[in-house]
Amino acid sequence: MSQQYYATAPASTSAKAQRSDWWRDAVIYQVYPRSFADSNGDGMGDLEGIRTRLPYLRDLGVDAVWLSPFYASPQADAGYDVADYRAVDPMFGNLLDADALIRDARGLGLRIIVDLVPNHSSDQHEWFKRAVAEGPGSPLRDRYHFRPGKGESGELPPNDWESIFGGPAWTRVEDGEWYLHLFAPEQPDFNWDHPAVGDEFRSILRFWLDMGVDGFRIDVAHGLVKAEGLPDLGSHDQVKLLGNDVMPFFDQDGVHEIYRQWRLILDEYSGERIFVAEAWTPTIERTANYVRPDELHQAFNFQYLSTAWDAEELREVIDRTLEAMRPVGAPATWVLSNHDVTRHATRFANPPGLGTQIRTAGDRELGLRRARAATLLMLALPGSAYIYQGEELGLPDVVDLADEDRQDPAYFRGAGQDGFRDGCRVPIPWTREGSSYGFGAGGSWLPQPPEWAELSVEAQTGDPGSTLELYRTALAVRRAQPGLGAGDAVEWLRAPAGVLAFRRGEFVCVANTGGESVTTPAYGRLLLASGEVAEVDGDAKVPADTTVWWTTA
């Protein structure tokens, strides 16, 4: 068998949608709006396209939908450079489209989480444009980080910080002052020491909460507060004082007071709205600081995402995650792919150690087999899980895009990030035929490979061996099994080398990350497997790169 079906039909999403603690074991689906569905044939995905595909997400079995930015933006960094936080960019629609999307989602039992970008704005934001136009001494410059330069005539940057995208983290304006941008020059960093910045974002939160969103994913949640005095990285004593591995522009303790204030606002609203932090921290223990009871609800587990398909390494990061989250009472989160990293079907097709942006296809059959197994392992762990659009189709990264087709702004900067994120952002296929395989009537903004026709939703629906049906079944089982979902611990079972085995109540998961088949006990009634599993006389033969679910009930 390629997989086993659970006999019970999926439970309705509506019951869970009413729970006050729905987020503790939620499965949240990330939509990258440019690449999900195009309603008007301009080659770019939009909010109306997403709205028409909401029934697909309901039937997939997810609890909430996280939307990457759709705000008004010059698109210098694919929407993470926001010019107006209360407006929809025309390429995605308008506020009426956003309202209809939120309402329809709620009617289907789905929640909507939107991206919030508080570390920086676009250089086309009204505040920044006025700050530059008014010149030195403008009060608006205090809302960003403007500084005089060093050197005889101020020709050197104010400090030695570098941009995540490469090059200095400072750009000089015509009047001679410099402004800070930890990312692209078109993304000036806000100065969160200025009260107007905090006031503005509390207002922005209320604007979208009043519209009905169920939460916010906070971009660069670890970056808002900078070390006092903006010390040089080369000032070794200063850096040491900031704590082990803590940089003066990331993960500063001052961010936590901001989130405590935000939590007070969120708690005023009914329906248990949530915050999710994108917080890249040096340790899982530092990440746990963001999800203390009076701060945020969840934080992405990037340590897990970065872990190789290896039993020993996976067990270590699982244990450390659960141990770190337990004292603060927050659920663990688990994620394998997103819009910034190579899809895990391609990462696992290549040797470990290549990082999260990979430019080779590798062994695609091996990668898909491991990706399916990794998904069942992730969905068996206690806490909340995140799915990136298209991973339920087993999509690989498109690693062979021509240079002239690439759109990632980081690619054209030639430094810092590799700029190969386009491969995971190619629009997903819905049908076997058409110029964009059902994405839209006018082609797609990034070219799709011809082999994606057979990876489309249409091609995989109803095929019991397909990755799409594996996800649908897994999410139905997860919803129906009392041992899955929320919780803060697993009971590890003895297992052969290269194998993870754990129990959660009446549920048992076995994941074989090794290169050969292994024999394990058949722990009960087989619920689901990512590959062929043979059971004989109370034992199970589990192939390499396969995960199996049992119930002892």
Salt bridges, closest charged atoms under 4 A:
ASP21 OD1 - ARG19 NE 3.00
ASP25 OD1 - LYS16 NZ 3.09
ASP25 OD1 - ARG19 NH2 3.21
GLU48 OE2 - ARG51 NH2 2.74
ASP59 OD1 - ARG58 NE 2.96
ASP63 OD2 - LYS16 NZ 3.13
ASP63 OD1 - ARG479 NH2 2.93
ASP77 OD1 - ARG421 NH2 3.38
ASP99 OD2 - ARG103 NE 2.78
ASP104 OD2 - ARG51 NH1 2.61
ASP115 OD1 - ARG217 NH1 2.74
GLU126 OE1 - LYS129 NZ 3.88
GLU134 OE2 - ARG130 NE 3.53
ASP175 OD2 - ARG141 NH2 2.51
GLU177 OE1 - ARG141 NH1 2.60
GLU186 OE1 - ARG413 NH2 3.72
ASP189 OD2 - LYS226 NZ 2.77
ASP199 OD1 - ARG202 NH2 2.45
GLU200 OE2 - ARG86 NH1 2.89
ASP214 OD1 - ARG106 NH2 2.62
ASP214 OD1 - ARG111 NH1 3.33
ASP219 OD1 - ARG217 NH1 2.98
ASP232 OD2 - LYS150 NZ 3.33
ASP251 OD2 - ARG286 NE 2.78
ASP253 OD1 - ARG286 NH2 3.33
GLU257 OE1 - ARG260 NH1 3.67
ASP267 OD1 - ARG263 NE 3.12
GLU268 OE1 - ARG206 NH1 2.87
GLU278 OE2 - ARG217 NH2 3.35
GLU285 OE1 - ARG320 NH2 2.87
ASP294 OD2 - ARG260 NE 3.22
GLU295 OE1 - HIS256 ND1 2.75
GLU295 OE2 - ARG260 NH2 3.26
GLU295 OE2 - ARG292 NH2 3.07
ASP319 OD2 - ARG315 NE 3.80
ASP340 OD2 - HIS339 NE2 3.40
ASP340 OD1 - ARG421 NH1 3.05
ASP340 OD1 - ARG425 NH2 2.95
ASP408 OD1 - ARG421 NH2 2.75
ASP418 OD2 - ARG359 NH1 3.10
GLU451 OE2 - ARG364 NH1 3.32
GLU454 OE2 - ARG432 NE 3.24
GLU469 OE2 - ARG472 NH1 2.98
ASP488 OD2 - ARG326 NE 3.82
GLU491 OE1 - ARG503 NE 3.83
ASP545 OD2 - ARG369 NH2 3.76
ASP545 OD1 - ARG370 NE 3.20
